[in-house]
Amino acid sequence: MSKINLKSVVWKEGDYYISQCLDVDISSFGKTKKQALIMLQDALELYFEDTVFPLKTELIKNPLIASITIQHA
């Protein structure tokens, strides 16, 4: 069994915390930050069950969370 380190972000939305992996398009949620991260870990483990290793992806290093303002009609 091999290990892979993944970056994630957590934020509050209403009554729940949302957790999203920045390296793989997987997200989850929970009532607390800790629960949201545990649920994300479970989702990622299920996702990687069917993945053939070695994984050929580029991991995001030192991500920057930025706001962008747009205008729309």
C-alpha positions in Angstrom: 0.0 0.0 0.0 1.4 3.4 -0.9 0.7 6.8 0.5 -0.1 10.0 -1.4 -0.2 13.5 0.1 -3.1 15.7 -1.2 -3.9 19.3 -0.5 -7.4 20.3 0.5 -9.4 23.4 1.4 -12.3 23.7 4.0 -14.9 26.4 4.3 -18.2 27.0 6.0 -21.3 27.1 3.9 -24.6 27.5 5.9 -24.6 24.9 8.7 -22.0 22.7 7.1 -18.3 22.7 6.4 -17.3 21.8 2.8 -14.0 20.1 2.1 -12.5 19.9 -1.3 -9.3 18.3 -2.6 -7.2 20.6 -4.7 -5.3 17.8 -6.4 -8.3 15.7 -7.4 -11.9 17.0 -8.1 -13.4 15.3 -5.1 -15.3 17.1 -2.3 -17.4 16.2 0.8 -19.0 17.9 3.8 -19.7 17.6 7.5 -21.0 19.4 10.6 -17.5 20.3 11.7 -14.2 20.9 10.0 -12.8 17.6 11.3 -15.9 15.7 10.1 -15.7 17.3 6.7 -12.0 16.3 6.4 -12.8 12.7 7.5 -15.5 12.4 5.0 -13.2 13.8 2.3 -10.6 11.2 3.2 -13.2 8.4 2.9 -14.3 9.7 -0.5 -10.7 10.0 -1.7 -9.9 6.4 -0.5 -12.9 5.1 -2.4 -11.9 7.1 -5.5 -8.3 5.7 -5.4 -9.4 2.1 -4.9 -9.8 1.8 -8.7 -6.8 3.9 -9.6 -3.8 2.2 -11.1 -0.5 3.2 -9.5 1.9 4.8 -10.0 -0.4 7.7 -10.3 0.6 10.1 -13.1 -0.6 13.5 -11.9 1.0 16.7 -11.0 0.2 17.7 -7.4 -0.5 21.3 -6.7 2.2 22.9 -4.5 1.5 26.0 -2.5 -1.9 26.8 -3.9 -3.2 30.4 -3.6 -6.8 31.1 -2.9 -7.8 34.2 -4.9 -11.0 36.1 -5.4 -12.0 37.2 -8.9 -14.8 39.7 -9.6 -16.7 39.5 -12.8 -19.6 41.4 -14.3 -22.6 39.6 -15.9 -25.9 40.6 -17.3 
